[in-house]
Amino acid sequence: MSITIFTANPQNLLDAIKKAINEKEVDTWAYDSDGDFYHTPDQWSGKAWLRPSVQQGILVLGLLGQEDVIMTKVVYGVYHGRFLEMLLAHFDHSFSNATATAHADSTDNYKVAT
């Protein structure tokens, strides 16, 4: 599952999100030394990460899971839904459209149930 954000300047949007986190305007998201975003409430912290990738006209965030832990639908639903919610609340003028895939794609890296 990935998030694709359609924007005229994906690098500017990524920088603005990080700035808002740094300035505590966005207080339920953080990013680590790799630049991956994670949800900070205790219930969700460390369950998954969203790895940004700047591409032509889009910012893509792939979902990363915990090593050797099966990703649940609840965790990937929360991570995608809450990140999209944050974008709409704080950056609605910085993008035209955002989508989330229903299943894993090539930008994701997590363990699924077999």
N, C-alpha and C positions, 0 to 999 in steps of 0.2 A: 504494500500500500504506500503510495506516495502522494504528496501534495504538489500541485503545479500551480504557480501564481503567475498570471499574465500581467506584465508590467513593462512600461517603456524603458525603465532603467533598473534591472534586477539588482545590480551591485549597490545602487543608492538605497533601494528598499532593504536589502540585507544590512547595510550599514546603519540605517535608521532604526531597525529592530534592535540591533545590538546597543545602539546609543540609548534607546528607551529603556532597555534592561539595565544598562549601567547607571542611568539616572533615576532608576526606581519608578519610572512612569509605568512600566510593565513589571509587576512584582511577583507573578506566579510562573515566570519563565526565566531561565538562566542559560548560559552556554559554557561549555568546558574549554580546556586548552586546545582541543581539536576543532573548536568552532561549532560543535554539535549542540543543539538546543535540547533542554530537558525541562519537564514540568516540576516545579519545586515543592508543591504540597507533599507532606510526608507519605501519603498514601500512594503517590505516583512517582516520586523521585527515585531514580535508578532503575526504573522498570523498562525504559526505552529512551531513545534519543532520535532526534530529527537532524539528519546531515544535509546542510544546504549545498546546492550546486548552481552556480550562476551560468546561465546559458543565454543564447540570443533571444531576447524578448520574454524570457521566463526565469523564474526562480523555482527550482525543484528541491523538495525536501524528501529524502528517502528515510524510511524507518529502520533503525538499528535496534536489535533486541539484545537482551542479556545472553551471554555465552552459555550454551547448553540448557537454556530455559525456553520452553515452548511459549510462543507469543499467544496471548489470549485475545479474543475479539474485543473484550472490554478494554484492555490496555491500548490496543491500536485504535479503537474507536475514541477513547478519551484523548489520546495524544493528537489525533487528527482533528477531532471536533473542537477541542479547546484551543489548538493553535489557530484554526480558522476563525474562531470566536475572537481571539486576541487581534488578529489582522483586521477584522471588521470593526472592532471597537476603537482601534488606534491608527490604522493605516488605510482606511477606506478610500482616501483620495490618491493613494499611491499605486493602485492596481485596478484592473478592469474586471477581472474574473479569477476565481480560484476553484480548483477541483481536487477531489481526493479519489483515488482508485479504491475499489472494493476488495481487491486481492493484491498480493505481492506482485511487484514488477521488478525490472532489472535494477532499480535504484535502491531496493530494500535489501536488508541483510538480517534475517531473523529465522529462528527455528520454528517450523510448523509441525503440528501433529501429523503422524503418519498412519 
